[in-house]
Amino acid sequence: MQQLLPGISGDALELEIVFAAQQAQEFGINLLCDTNGDNGFKIACDTVGGNLSIGYVTPSFQVKPAKDLTLRLFIDRSMIEVFVNERHAVVAWHEYPPNNRHISLFAKGGNLLVKKVTAWKLKSIYAGNCVFDSVATSHSCAHSPSISAAWQ
């Protein structure tokens, strides 16, 4: 089973997803995927072994399949930061085609129950006209930094 999250897409997002304790053998989320829910950055939980895979990274801890799983995800273009049950798991890089901005959920070997999905669309902190120094890392902007929240 695989399903796109309706109304939630983009490459500058903060997501919080609470998965209920699962009956599925494997479940998770695909970030920055295509309109079919494929070809994205896959975060998967194997409930049989308690293993978690975050793209090409396997964290050094396991998850408890009989407990809820909370993922807090920060997507900033190609950089993805993942927190698992209030614990920092990984920062990863993912190259993606410009149109792959969708989010999908999936389950194999059983049903998927999601308790909560909250998403915030993030704006660039560099609002207005920015000038970047090509030699140094300093920059200046005409407006104050801003971040906005939506989909809450």
C-alpha beads as a LAMMPS data file, in Angstrom:
LAMMPS data file: protein, C-alpha beads

152 atoms
151 bonds

1 atom types
1 bond types

-500.0 500.0 xlo xhi
-500.0 500.0 ylo yhi
-500.0 500.0 zlo zhi

Masses

1 110.0

Atoms # bond

1 1 1 0.000 0.000 0.000
2 1 1 1.263 3.461 -0.882
3 1 1 -0.492 6.841 -0.731
4 1 1 0.491 10.432 -1.393
5 1 1 -0.251 12.884 1.406
6 1 1 -2.852 15.221 -0.126
7 1 1 -2.120 18.926 0.091
8 1 1 1.411 18.444 1.430
9 1 1 4.300 18.910 -0.965
10 1 1 7.421 20.998 -1.358
11 1 1 11.134 20.997 -0.737
12 1 1 11.194 23.389 2.232
13 1 1 9.053 21.706 4.890
14 1 1 8.928 20.640 8.487
15 1 1 6.842 17.516 9.094
16 1 1 5.797 15.687 12.214
17 1 1 4.267 12.258 11.694
18 1 1 3.104 9.943 14.462
19 1 1 2.702 6.324 13.371
20 1 1 0.650 4.114 15.709
21 1 1 2.224 0.830 16.821
22 1 1 2.102 -1.146 13.603
23 1 1 0.823 -4.444 12.320
24 1 1 2.654 -3.960 9.004
25 1 1 5.997 -5.709 8.574
26 1 1 7.482 -2.565 7.039
27 1 1 6.164 0.989 6.871
28 1 1 7.421 4.496 6.347
29 1 1 7.530 7.608 4.249
30 1 1 8.995 8.717 0.934
31 1 1 10.138 12.343 0.823
32 1 1 10.684 14.337 -2.359
33 1 1 9.040 11.619 -4.458
34 1 1 7.244 11.673 -7.800
35 1 1 3.474 11.780 -8.353
36 1 1 3.297 7.980 -8.009
37 1 1 4.957 8.108 -4.575
38 1 1 8.174 6.556 -5.919
39 1 1 11.785 7.639 -6.459
40 1 1 12.079 9.599 -3.238
41 1 1 14.141 9.588 -0.067
42 1 1 12.827 6.547 1.799
43 1 1 12.550 6.306 5.581
44 1 1 11.481 2.764 6.506
45 1 1 10.839 0.868 9.723
46 1 1 11.137 -2.924 9.749
47 1 1 8.856 -4.019 12.597
48 1 1 10.146 -7.604 12.561
49 1 1 13.710 -6.637 13.511
50 1 1 13.124 -3.111 14.826
51 1 1 15.520 -1.713 12.234
52 1 1 15.168 1.754 10.808
53 1 1 16.662 2.883 7.516
54 1 1 16.883 6.543 6.606
55 1 1 17.809 6.738 2.956
56 1 1 21.305 5.334 2.712
57 1 1 21.906 5.556 6.491
58 1 1 21.116 3.022 9.227
59 1 1 21.059 4.663 12.670
60 1 1 22.917 2.980 15.522
61 1 1 19.712 2.406 17.516
62 1 1 16.590 0.306 16.990
63 1 1 12.934 1.215 17.349
64 1 1 10.399 -0.714 19.406
65 1 1 7.781 -2.103 17.017
66 1 1 5.097 -2.313 19.747
67 1 1 5.290 1.453 20.408
68 1 1 4.258 4.537 18.461
69 1 1 6.917 6.028 16.197
70 1 1 7.247 9.807 15.885
71 1 1 9.262 11.266 13.029
72 1 1 10.167 14.959 12.955
73 1 1 11.527 15.806 9.517
74 1 1 13.144 18.958 8.216
75 1 1 13.471 19.227 4.446
76 1 1 15.599 22.085 3.164
77 1 1 15.942 21.498 -0.548
78 1 1 18.357 18.543 -0.806
79 1 1 19.204 18.379 2.911
80 1 1 17.000 16.195 5.100
81 1 1 17.262 16.105 8.896
82 1 1 15.446 13.329 10.762
83 1 1 14.551 13.044 14.442
84 1 1 13.110 9.735 15.649
85 1 1 11.129 9.707 18.909
86 1 1 12.725 12.990 20.023
87 1 1 16.176 11.588 19.243
88 1 1 18.467 12.916 16.545
89 1 1 18.945 10.233 13.937
90 1 1 20.604 11.596 10.837
91 1 1 21.251 14.433 8.451
92 1 1 21.357 13.262 4.845
93 1 1 21.652 14.694 1.370
94 1 1 19.254 13.712 -1.429
95 1 1 19.459 14.812 -5.054
96 1 1 16.037 14.883 -6.718
97 1 1 14.416 16.051 -9.958
98 1 1 12.793 19.501 -9.558
99 1 1 9.249 18.103 -9.920
100 1 1 9.709 15.479 -7.184
101 1 1 8.275 17.411 -4.257
102 1 1 5.593 15.001 -3.073
103 1 1 5.352 13.023 0.176
104 1 1 3.958 9.478 0.343
105 1 1 3.333 6.927 3.068
106 1 1 3.719 3.182 2.508
107 1 1 3.170 -0.148 4.246
108 1 1 4.064 -3.728 3.352
109 1 1 2.681 -6.832 4.990
110 1 1 -0.177 -5.163 6.864
111 1 1 -2.128 -1.971 7.416
112 1 1 -0.728 1.425 8.312
113 1 1 -2.285 3.595 11.006
114 1 1 -1.138 7.203 11.279
115 1 1 -2.236 9.111 14.384
116 1 1 -1.115 12.566 13.299
117 1 1 0.439 14.443 10.396
118 1 1 1.455 18.068 10.871
119 1 1 3.284 20.034 8.199
120 1 1 4.747 23.495 8.053
121 1 1 5.869 25.080 4.809
122 1 1 9.075 27.004 5.425
123 1 1 10.057 30.206 3.675
124 1 1 13.632 31.183 3.011
125 1 1 15.268 33.195 5.761
126 1 1 16.687 35.354 2.985
127 1 1 13.528 37.316 2.188
128 1 1 13.998 40.162 -0.260
129 1 1 17.125 40.998 -2.212
130 1 1 20.210 39.221 -0.920
131 1 1 23.798 39.836 -1.894
132 1 1 26.268 37.021 -1.302
133 1 1 29.999 37.622 -1.159
134 1 1 31.560 35.153 -3.610
135 1 1 34.812 34.936 -1.612
136 1 1 33.592 34.922 1.991
137 1 1 30.481 33.370 3.505
138 1 1 28.914 36.665 4.557
139 1 1 25.732 38.057 3.054
140 1 1 23.371 40.968 3.455
141 1 1 19.619 41.148 2.898
142 1 1 17.206 44.017 2.394
143 1 1 14.591 42.442 4.722
144 1 1 14.685 40.698 8.082
145 1 1 14.777 36.889 8.099
146 1 1 11.353 35.284 8.246
147 1 1 9.883 31.835 8.670
148 1 1 6.211 31.109 8.257
149 1 1 4.030 28.177 9.249
150 1 1 1.200 26.630 7.288
151 1 1 -0.846 23.413 7.234
152 1 1 -1.048 23.333 11.011

Bonds

1 1 1 2
2 1 2 3
3 1 3 4
4 1 4 5
5 1 5 6
6 1 6 7
7 1 7 8
8 1 8 9
9 1 9 10
10 1 10 11
11 1 11 12
12 1 12 13
13 1 13 14
14 1 14 15
15 1 15 16
16 1 16 17
17 1 17 18
18 1 18 19
19 1 19 20
20 1 20 21
21 1 21 22
22 1 22 23
23 1 23 24
24 1 24 25
25 1 25 26
26 1 26 27
27 1 27 28
28 1 28 29
29 1 29 30
30 1 30 31
31 1 31 32
32 1 32 33
33 1 33 34
34 1 34 35
35 1 35 36
36 1 36 37
37 1 37 38
38 1 38 39
39 1 39 40
40 1 40 41
41 1 41 42
42 1 42 43
43 1 43 44
44 1 44 45
45 1 45 46
46 1 46 47
47 1 47 48
48 1 48 49
49 1 49 50
50 1 50 51
51 1 51 52
52 1 52 53
53 1 53 54
54 1 54 55
55 1 55 56
56 1 56 57
57 1 57 58
58 1 58 59
59 1 59 60
60 1 60 61
61 1 61 62
62 1 62 63
63 1 63 64
64 1 64 65
65 1 65 66
66 1 66 67
67 1 67 68
68 1 68 69
69 1 69 70
70 1 70 71
71 1 71 72
72 1 72 73
73 1 73 74
74 1 74 75
75 1 75 76
76 1 76 77
77 1 77 78
78 1 78 79
79 1 79 80
80 1 80 81
81 1 81 82
82 1 82 83
83 1 83 84
84 1 84 85
85 1 85 86
86 1 86 87
87 1 87 88
88 1 88 89
89 1 89 90
90 1 90 91
91 1 91 92
92 1 92 93
93 1 93 94
94 1 94 95
95 1 95 96
96 1 96 97
97 1 97 98
98 1 98 99
99 1 99 100
100 1 100 101
101 1 101 102
102 1 102 103
103 1 103 104
104 1 104 105
105 1 105 106
106 1 106 107
107 1 107 108
108 1 108 109
109 1 109 110
110 1 110 111
111 1 111 112
112 1 112 113
113 1 113 114
114 1 114 115
115 1 115 116
116 1 116 117
117 1 117 118
118 1 118 119
119 1 119 120
120 1 120 121
121 1 121 122
122 1 122 123
123 1 123 124
124 1 124 125
125 1 125 126
126 1 126 127
127 1 127 128
128 1 128 129
129 1 129 130
130 1 130 131
131 1 131 132
132 1 132 133
133 1 133 134
134 1 134 135
135 1 135 136
136 1 136 137
137 1 137 138
138 1 138 139
139 1 139 140
140 1 140 141
141 1 141 142
142 1 142 143
143 1 143 144
144 1 144 145
145 1 145 146
146 1 146 147
147 1 147 148
148 1 148 149
149 1 149 150
150 1 150 151
151 1 151 152
